[in-house]
């Protein structure tokens, strides 16, 4: 599956524009999802230097992304097109019902993908 993941409030605590403390098991779960063959997209409001800091944070924890704020790496940003990306699943703390803990997220995705 292609999984879009928010950063602030989802991977780390909300401290924007700073980077908050990592939420328990966030990057561990993301690495395991990658090992299971899922493609991860970092889908965040951050841009520029603040986005670079978020990407560096994730990479320092061993998480790299298939794409960042776009559907695929080669996609060119077009100001005339909506900024909606294609993903099979979105993980975001602003979900209806909030963000489940990362263990629950992992189990839901494993069940959805038949693993």
KAFEN-V211028 format. One line per field, one symbol per residue. ss: DSSP state (H for helix, E for strand, L for the rest). phi: phi as a letter, one per 30 degrees, with the letter a starting at -180 (. if undefined). burial: 1 if it has 24 or more other C-alpha atoms within 12 Angstrom, else 0. A space follows every 10 residues. Layout:
ss = ???
phi = ???
burial = ???
This chain:
ss = LEEEELLELL LELLLLLLLL LELLLHHHHH HHHHHLLLEE EELLLLLHHH HHHHHHHHHH LLLLLLEELL LLLLLLLLLL LLLLLLLLEE ELLLLLLLLL LHHHHHHHHH HHLLL
phi = .cbcbdcdib dbddbeddcd dddeiddddd ddddddjdcc cdbbddbhed deddddeddd cicccdabha daeddcdbdd cdccccadac cadcddjicd ddddeedddd ddcic
burial = 0111111111 1100000010 0110011011 1111000111 1111000000 1001101100 0011111111 1000000000 0000101011 1110000011 0100110010 00000
